[in-house]
Every structure is written in structure tokens, then in C-alpha cells.
Amino acid sequence: WEGFVISRVCTWTDDLPPCQQCGVGTAPNCVYGPDGKSSQSHPNEDCHFLFSTECCFLYGVFNGYDGSHVANFVSQCLSAELLLGQLNPSHFDADVRRILTQAFDVVEKSYFETIDDALAEKANLQSQLPEGVLFHQLPAQFQKITERLKALEQEVSGGATAIVALILNNKLYIANVGTNRALLCKCTTDRQNQVIQIGRAHTTDNEDELTRLAQLGLDPTRLRQTALIAGQSSLRRIGDYKVKFNYTDIDVLSVAKSKPIVAEPEIHGGQSLDGVTGFLLLMSDGLIKALEAAHSPEQANQDIVAMVAAELAQQSSLEAVAHSVVERVKRLHHDAYASGRQRSPHCSRHEDMTLLIRTINYPLSDGSLTPTQGGRIYPVSVPYSNSQSTSKTSVTLSLVMPSQGTLTNGTSTASTLEGGTPTPGQSPTATLQSTNTQTQSSSSSSGDGSLFHRRGSQAAQPDETGRVPPYVDFTQFYRLWGSGFGEESVSCKL
């Protein structure tokens, strides 16, 4: 039945054109062994969509768990619930929010309808087993029943989280269920790129979520201590029948007056995109956690934005940009594990990673820049330091970013997304400022501090072999190296 529903939906949405202003990068989950080699622990469970219609654009990233079937179902059905005539330019903000909320509700109800028969069969078979006896202790005559129960459990278990972006009438709406993330990077008239995290993850660190659950009779202190509920950190999920229908069997949720884990999206917007230049990022939970594990949660937003901005300056394809950024996060995560240093214990594994980039009047590189012109950045275009303060940090980058200026990281909601367009020909130098979540204070760097510089007209040109004269002097490096290992000092230029 589930397959039938999805096939019907696929037929309905086959003619919806994909958005050409988007790029998506993905990477599968992996676990590192003692030798540093990685292996995939389960099939990929992330999904995404990116659609363009005559009246709107719709994007989504879905993070599945305990299987990919829920994420697949939601990604297929949600587009049908939103893009087959439900939305039109005459709708006001309240109408759009109502339609988005209804769509999530309908999709989850439709999913549970697809597993009704399996749940009923499961309940019937469980009633035939002796009470209080574990599966491995059951007599041989119950073997077929237990094998069928295991198959049914695999069929009906699992859920998904979702982050969805809708652009209608050139207004941006974000609908979030769970722990994925949306960032909007905007260039403003004062030559800054303001990075705004739209909404917060629905976890026990979210005070609004704890307040919601406290109103249902749950203890916020116990919830904070529990952190994971039925194996997941998210307090809002799509599917997952155990926490929807059997929550009274879960100790920390058992006294709730009504269903505590919900699929209702938290919606932000609409915010006008008139005059905006920048880009929108939708990220799966796996990508966020991999970057936070490799560095720190405080710097994840500015790190990912700096990587995207650097790749946009180099690549002429959004798919290539998204893929390069995901690969960079994957490499950084692996390197943090292999280093054996402070972050290594946090990086023994990562989940599936998905990054969706949607540009908004943002120029891509034409691919004509060369290394001597600053259009390529080797080997990593973003400097990182784990010694930065957790409340106020500032890093200056010289990045080749068309019409870009200062990047200011913040955690404001979408209501702050008002601003103008940058002046053409602005300096490519970018300053990343970290804004403390609680105090909303920020600091800016002084002096140059750049690791990467745009070469001027005096830069050396390649000879007939394609090589350039040496321009990096490693004399001091080798002098220090030699003094540390008792070797002779070596002078070398690259």
C-alpha cells in the first residue's frame, strides 16, 4: 500500500521541473575503524527535493532514521500536498503557514495509514506469545512468529525529520520539524553578509520545546537529563509509531496529557527577499553534527558559510559547490578523528550528510580565475582554530567572493532578514564574526590577519611549462623543524 501511494504521488509530481538555482551535495554515513579506514554502517537515509513552479519554489531536506522509508515517503508526498494547486500568489502569510502545517499533518496521517495493516498484524502476533518471555527464550514452536514480528518491526519502525523552504511571492518561509538546519546569508548595504539561523533544533536544549512539553505535564528537568527519547534527540518527528501511539510506555513521556512528540512544523516567515543578494542553506542533522564534532558547535554556522562562499567564488556549478563543501566537511571530520587530539573522541562516526544550496541573486564564478589571480584557494579555503573563545570569535579571510563583504554569524530568527543589495565591485575581503546566542554581542577583527590574499597585477605569471617562480619561503619553517629534530636547517622555497 505504501508503494502504491508513493507511485501515485510520483506520477503526479513527475512533471514538476527541478529548480536550476539549486545545488545538492551528499555523503553517506561512515564509521572509522582503529586503522582509520571508514565503512558505511547502513544504507543512506537522507532525502531531498528541489522544485520550481510558475508561482513558487519548494526545497526540502529530510533526515531518516531506522530506515529510509519514512523520509522517502515524506519527500514524495509533501511536494504533492503543496505544489498541485494548494498554493497561489493571492495567499497571505497566514494562509501559507496554514497550508504548510496542514500538509505535514496530512502526510504523516497518510504514512500511518500505509502501515495500519502491518501494525494490526504485529499486535495480533504479539497476543499469541506468552507474556513476559523474551524472544530468545521462546520455545521453538514460536520461531516463525518471532521471525515475522522482526520483519514487521523493520517495516513499521523509523521516522524522519524535515526542513522545508518555500519561496512564494518572493517571500521566504521555513518549516522545521526536528534537528535539521536552515541558514540564510544576506549581503547588506553596509557591505556585510549577515548569516541568520532560522529557528532552532527541537531538542531538550530548546527552552520553547521544554515549555511546550511542560504544559503537557512533563518534567523539563527529567527531559534534559534524558536527552535521547526512543533513541533520538528530536522532540518533533514525522512517523515513529512508538513515540506517537505508545508514548505511555516510555517512562519520561508516560504522564503526558496528550501526544508529546509531534510532526507539527515550526514555521518562520514570510520574509521578503526583494533586493536580497545571498544564499540559503538547508542542512541535514548529519552534516551539522559532523562539523560540530570536528570543530565546535559555536563555529559551525560561520564555518559552513565560509566554505560555501569560497566554493561559490571558484565553481561555476552549484552542484559542484555543494559537493565540494560536503566533501570538505567529510575530510575535516576524518582528519579530526585521525589526529588523536581533543576532538578525536567526538569523531569516530558520522551520519548521512546532505547540503542544499539555493542562491539568491548571487553571482557564480565564471571559472576564469587562476591560482595567481586568487580564484583558487589551496588546500583548504577556511582557517580554523579550536582556541577561539566560545562567546566571541573573529576570523579574517581574504576570499574571492563576487560582491561580498563581511560575514556576520547570528542566531536571529527570520524576522531580521531585511536588508539591501551590495554595491558592485566591493572588496573580496571577508570578516567572520561570531555572535553569542544569548547576548547577541559581536566583535570584529583588527588588522589584516588574512591567510589567503588576492594577488595584484604584479603577481608572477606562469612560464611556458605552466609553472610560476617560487613565492612562498619556508626557510623559517625548516629552521624550526631542524632545531626540533636535531637536523640541519634547510632552506626551501615553493
C-alpha positions in Angstrom: 0.0 0.0 0.0 2.8 2.4 0.8 4.5 1.6 -2.5 1.2 2.2 -4.3 0.8 5.6 -2.6 4.3 6.7 -3.5 4.0 5.5 -7.1 0.8 7.6 -7.5 2.4 10.6 -6.0 5.5 10.2 -8.3 3.1 10.2 -11.2 1.5 13.4 -10.0 4.8 15.2 -9.4 6.8 13.8 -12.4 6.1 17.0 -14.5 7.3 19.4 -11.8 10.6 20.9 -13.0 13.6 20.9 -10.7 15.0 24.3 -9.7 18.0 25.3 -11.6 19.1 27.8 -8.9 20.0 25.0 -6.5 22.8 22.5 -5.9 22.8 19.5 -3.6 25.8 17.6 -2.1 25.5 14.4 -0.2 27.8 11.9 1.5 26.9 8.6 3.2 27.3 7.8 6.9 30.6 6.2 8.0 32.3 4.6 11.0 36.1 4.8 11.4 38.0 1.7 12.4 41.1 1.6 14.6 43.2 1.7 11.4 41.4 4.9 10.3 39.6 3.3 7.4 35.9 4.1 7.1 33.0 1.8 6.4 29.3 2.6 5.9 27.1 1.3 8.7 23.7 1.4 7.0 22.2 2.5 3.7 21.7 6.2 3.1 18.6 7.5 4.9 18.6 11.2 3.8 16.3 12.5 1.0 15.7 15.9 -0.6 13.7 17.7 -3.2 14.0 21.0 -5.2 11.1 22.1 -7.3 10.3 25.2 -9.3 6.7 26.0 -10.5 5.2 29.1 -12.1 4.2 30.6 -8.8 6.8 29.3 -6.2 9.9 27.3 -5.4 10.0 24.5 -2.9 13.0 22.8 -1.3 13.4 20.2 1.4 16.0 18.1 3.2 14.8 15.0 5.1 16.8 13.0 7.6 15.5 9.5 8.1 16.4 7.1 10.9 15.9 3.4 11.4 15.5 3.1 7.7 14.8 5.5 4.8 11.2 4.6 4.1 9.7 7.4 6.1 12.0 10.1 4.7 11.3 8.7 1.2 7.5 8.8 1.8 7.6 12.3 3.2 9.7 13.7 0.4 7.5 12.3 -2.2 4.1 13.1 -0.7 4.8 16.6 0.8 5.6 18.1 -2.6 2.2 16.8 -3.9 0.5 18.3 -0.9 2.0 21.8 -1.7 2.5 22.1 -5.4 -0.6 20.7 -7.0 -2.7 23.9 -6.8 -2.7 24.4 -3.0 -0.5 27.5 -3.1 -1.1 30.6 -5.2 0.1 34.2 -5.3 -3.0 35.5 -3.7 -2.3 33.8 -0.4 -1.3 35.9 2.7 1.3 34.8 5.2 -1.3 33.3 7.5 -2.7 31.2 4.6 0.7 29.9 3.7 1.5 28.9 7.2 -1.8 27.1 7.5 -1.2 25.2 4.2 2.3 24.2 5.3 1.0 22.9 8.7 -1.9 21.0 7.1 0.5 19.4 4.5 2.7 18.0 7.2 -0.3 16.7 9.1 -1.8 15.1 6.0 1.5 13.4 5.0 2.0 11.9 8.5 -1.6 10.6 8.6 -1.1 9.2 5.1 2.1 7.4 6.2 0.4 5.8 9.2 -2.4 4.6 7.0 0.2 2.8 4.9 1.4 0.8 7.9 -2.0 0.2 9.6 -2.3 -3.4 8.4 1.3 -4.2 9.5 0.7 -2.7 12.9 -2.5 -4.7 13.2 -0.8 -8.0 12.2 2.0 -7.2 14.7 -0.4 -6.7 17.5 -2.2 -9.9 16.6 1.0 -12.0 16.6 2.2 -10.5 19.8 -1.0 -11.5 21.5 -0.2 -15.1 20.6 3.1 -15.1 22.5 3.4 -15.9 26.3 3.7 -12.8 28.3 6.9 -11.7 29.9 9.2 -14.0 27.9 12.0 -12.6 25.8 12.3 -13.6 22.1 15.4 -15.6 22.6 13.8 -17.5 25.4 10.7 -18.6 23.5 10.2 -22.3 22.6 10.9 -23.5 19.1 7.2 -23.5 18.1 7.2 -19.7 18.2 10.1 -19.3 15.8 8.0 -18.4 12.8 6.0 -15.9 14.8 9.1 -14.2 16.1 10.7 -14.0 12.7 7.6 -12.4 11.3 7.5 -10.0 14.1 11.0 -8.9 13.4 10.2 -8.3 9.8 7.1 -6.3 10.7 9.1 -4.2 13.2 11.6 -3.3 10.5 8.7 -2.4 8.2 6.9 -0.1 10.6 9.7 1.4 12.7 11.6 4.6 11.9 10.8 8.2 11.3 12.2 11.4 9.8 12.9 15.0 10.5 12.5 17.7 7.9 13.5 21.2 7.0 11.5 22.8 4.1 11.9 26.1 2.4 9.2 27.8 0.3 9.6 30.9 -1.8 6.2 32.4 -2.8 5.7 36.0 -4.0 9.4 36.4 -3.4 8.9 35.7 0.3 10.8 33.0 2.2 9.0 30.6 4.5 10.9 27.9 6.6 9.1 24.9 8.1 11.1 22.8 10.5 10.4 19.5 12.2 13.3 18.2 14.2 17.1 18.9 14.1 17.9 19.9 10.5 19.0 23.5 10.0 18.3 26.5 7.7 20.8 29.4 7.3 20.3 32.5 5.2 23.3 34.5 4.2 22.4 38.1 3.1 24.5 40.9 1.7 23.5 44.3 3.1 24.2 47.8 2.0 26.9 48.3 4.6 29.0 45.6 2.9 28.2 42.8 5.3 26.9 39.3 4.8 24.6 38.6 7.7 24.2 34.9 8.4 21.0 34.1 10.1 20.0 30.7 11.6 16.3 30.4 11.0 14.7 28.7 14.0 16.3 26.2 16.4 16.6 22.5 16.7 13.7 20.8 18.5 15.7 19.1 21.3 15.9 19.3 25.0 18.2 22.3 24.7 15.3 24.3 23.2 13.5 26.1 26.0 10.4 26.7 23.9 10.1 23.0 23.4 10.6 22.3 27.1 7.8 24.8 27.8 5.5 23.1 25.3 6.1 19.7 26.9 5.8 21.1 30.4 2.3 22.3 29.5 1.5 18.6 28.8 2.6 17.7 32.3 6.1 16.5 31.6 9.1 17.3 33.8 11.6 19.6 32.0 14.5 18.6 34.3 13.9 14.9 33.5 13.7 15.7 29.8 17.1 17.5 29.9 18.7 14.6 31.7 17.2 12.1 29.3 18.3 13.9 26.1 17.5 10.9 23.8 13.9 9.7 23.6 13.4 6.4 21.9 16.9 6.7 20.5 16.5 10.2 19.0 17.2 13.7 20.2 14.4 15.4 18.3 11.2 16.3 20.1 9.4 16.7 16.8 9.4 13.9 14.2 7.4 12.5 11.3 6.3 8.9 11.7 7.9 6.8 14.5 4.8 5.0 15.7 6.4 4.1 19.1 6.5 7.7 20.3 3.2 8.6 18.6 1.0 5.7 19.7 2.9 4.0 22.5 4.3 7.0 24.3 2.7 6.0 27.6 5.1 3.0 27.6 8.1 5.4 27.5 8.9 6.4 31.1 9.8 10.0 30.6 6.7 10.6 28.4 4.2 8.4 30.2 2.4 11.1 32.1 1.8 13.4 29.1 -1.8 14.6 28.8 -1.6 14.3 25.0 0.8 13.2 22.3 4.1 14.9 23.2 6.2 14.1 20.1 4.6 15.8 17.2 5.0 16.4 13.5 3.7 19.9 13.6 6.3 22.2 11.9 7.6 25.4 13.4 7.1 28.0 10.7 9.1 31.2 10.2 8.2 33.8 7.6 7.3 35.0 5.2 10.2 37.4 4.9 10.6 39.4 1.8 13.6 38.6 -0.5 13.2 41.8 -2.5 16.6 43.4 -3.0 18.3 40.5 -1.3 21.6 39.0 -2.5 23.0 35.9 -0.8 22.2 32.2 -0.5 20.1 29.8 1.5 21.4 26.6 3.0 19.4 23.6 4.1 21.4 21.1 6.0 20.7 17.6 7.4 21.4 16.8 11.0 24.3 14.6 10.0 26.2 17.4 8.3 25.7 19.8 11.2 26.8 17.2 13.8 29.9 16.2 11.7 31.1 19.8 11.5 30.3 20.5 15.2 32.2 17.3 16.2 35.3 18.2 14.1 35.4 21.8 15.5 32.9 23.2 17.8 29.1 23.9 17.9 29.8 27.6 18.3 31.6 27.9 15.0 29.6 25.6 12.8 27.5 28.3 11.1 30.3 30.5 10.2 32.5 27.6 9.1 29.9 26.2 6.6 29.1 29.7 5.3 32.7 30.5 4.7 33.2 27.2 2.9 30.2 27.8 0.7 31.3 31.4 -0.1 34.8 30.2 -1.0 33.5 27.5 -3.3 31.0 29.9 -5.0 34.0 32.0 -5.9 35.7 29.1 -7.5 33.0 26.9 -9.1 30.6 27.6 -12.0 28.2 24.9 -10.9 26.0 24.8 -7.8 26.1 21.0 -7.8 29.9 21.2 -7.7 29.8 23.8 -4.9 27.6 21.7 -2.7 29.5 18.5 -3.4 32.9 20.2 -2.6 31.6 21.6 0.7 30.2 18.2 1.8 33.5 16.5 0.8 35.4 19.2 2.8 33.3 18.6 5.9 33.8 14.8 5.5 37.5 15.3 5.2 37.7 17.6 8.2 35.8 15.1 10.3 38.1 12.3 9.3 41.2 14.4 9.9 39.9 15.4 13.4 39.5 11.7 14.2 42.9 10.7 12.8 44.6 13.5 14.7 44.1 11.8 18.0 43.6 15.2 19.6 40.9 16.8 21.7 38.1 16.5 19.1 39.1 12.9 18.1 36.7 11.1 20.5 33.8 13.0 19.1 34.6 12.0 15.5 34.5 8.2 15.5 31.5 8.2 13.2 29.1 10.5 11.3 25.6 10.1 9.9 24.5 10.8 6.3 25.1 14.3 5.2 23.1 16.5 2.8 23.6 20.2 1.9 21.2 22.1 -0.3 22.3 25.5 -1.6 19.9 28.0 -3.2 21.4 31.2 -4.5 19.5 34.5 -4.3 20.8 36.9 -6.9 24.3 35.7 -6.0 26.9 35.6 -8.8 28.7 32.3 -9.5 32.3 32.2 -10.6 32.8 32.2 -14.4 35.7 29.8 -13.9 38.2 32.3 -15.4 40.2 33.0 -12.3 43.6 31.3 -11.9 45.7 30.5 -8.9 47.7 33.6 -9.4 44.6 35.7 -9.5 43.3 34.3 -6.2 40.5 32.4 -7.8 41.7 29.1 -6.3 42.4 28.5 -2.7 44.7 25.7 -1.6 44.3 23.4 0.1 41.6 24.5 2.5 39.9 27.9 2.0 38.8 28.4 5.5 41.1 28.7 8.5 40.0 27.0 11.7 41.1 27.4 15.3 39.8 25.5 18.3 41.4 28.0 20.6 38.7 30.6 19.7 36.5 31.9 22.5 33.1 30.3 22.7 31.3 33.6 23.2 33.1 36.0 20.8 35.3 34.9 18.0 36.6 36.6 14.9 38.5 35.3 11.9 39.5 37.4 8.9 39.6 35.7 5.5 40.6 37.0 2.1 38.2 35.1 -0.1 37.4 35.7 -3.7 33.7 36.3 -3.4 31.9 38.3 -6.0 30.3 41.4 -4.5 30.7 40.0 -1.0 31.8 41.7 2.2 31.6 40.9 5.9 30.1 37.7 7.1 28.3 38.1 10.4 27.1 34.9 12.1 24.0 35.2 14.2 21.1 33.2 15.6 18.3 35.7 14.9 15.0 34.4 13.6 13.8 35.2 10.1 12.2 38.4 11.2 15.6 40.1 11.0 16.0 39.4 7.3 15.6 42.9 6.0 18.4 44.5 4.0 19.6 45.8 0.7 21.9 44.7 -2.1 25.7 45.2 -2.1 27.5 47.7 -4.1 29.1 46.1 -7.2 32.9 45.9 -7.0 33.2 45.6 -3.3 36.4 44.2 -1.8 36.6 40.4 -1.6 37.9 40.5 1.9 35.5 38.9 4.4 35.4 39.0 8.1 33.6 36.3 10.0 32.1 37.4 13.3 30.6 35.0 15.8 27.6 36.4 17.7 26.9 34.9 21.1 23.4 33.3 21.2 22.4 34.7 24.5 24.0 38.2 24.5 23.8 38.9 20.8 27.1 40.7 21.1 29.8 40.5 18.4 33.4 41.5 17.9 35.3 42.4 14.7 38.9 41.6 14.0 41.5 44.2 13.7 44.5 44.3 11.3 44.9 42.1 8.3 45.1 38.5 9.8 44.4 37.0 6.4 45.6 33.6 5.4 44.7 33.9 1.8 45.4 37.1 -0.3 44.2 38.2 -3.7 47.3 38.6 -5.9 47.8 42.0 -7.5 48.8 42.8 -11.0 52.4 42.2 -10.0 51.8 38.5 -9.4 54.2 36.2 -11.2 52.8 34.7 -14.4 53.3 31.0 -15.5 56.1 30.3 -17.8 55.8 28.1 -20.9 55.7 25.0 -18.8 52.8 26.3 -16.7 55.0 26.9 -13.6 55.5 30.1 -11.6 58.6 31.3 -9.8 58.8 30.5 -6.1 56.7 32.8 -3.9 56.4 31.1 -0.5 59.6 31.0 1.6 59.8 28.0 4.0 63.2 28.9 5.4 61.9 29.8 8.9 59.7 26.6 8.9 62.6 24.3 8.2 64.9 26.2 10.6 62.4 25.5 13.4 61.9 21.9 12.2 65.6 21.3 12.2 66.0 22.7 15.7 63.3 20.5 17.0 64.7 17.3 15.5 68.4 18.0 15.6 68.7 18.1 11.8 70.5 20.7 9.7 68.5 23.7 8.8 67.2 23.5 5.2 66.1 26.4 3.1 63.3 25.7 0.6 61.1 27.9 -1.4 57.8 26.8 -3.1 
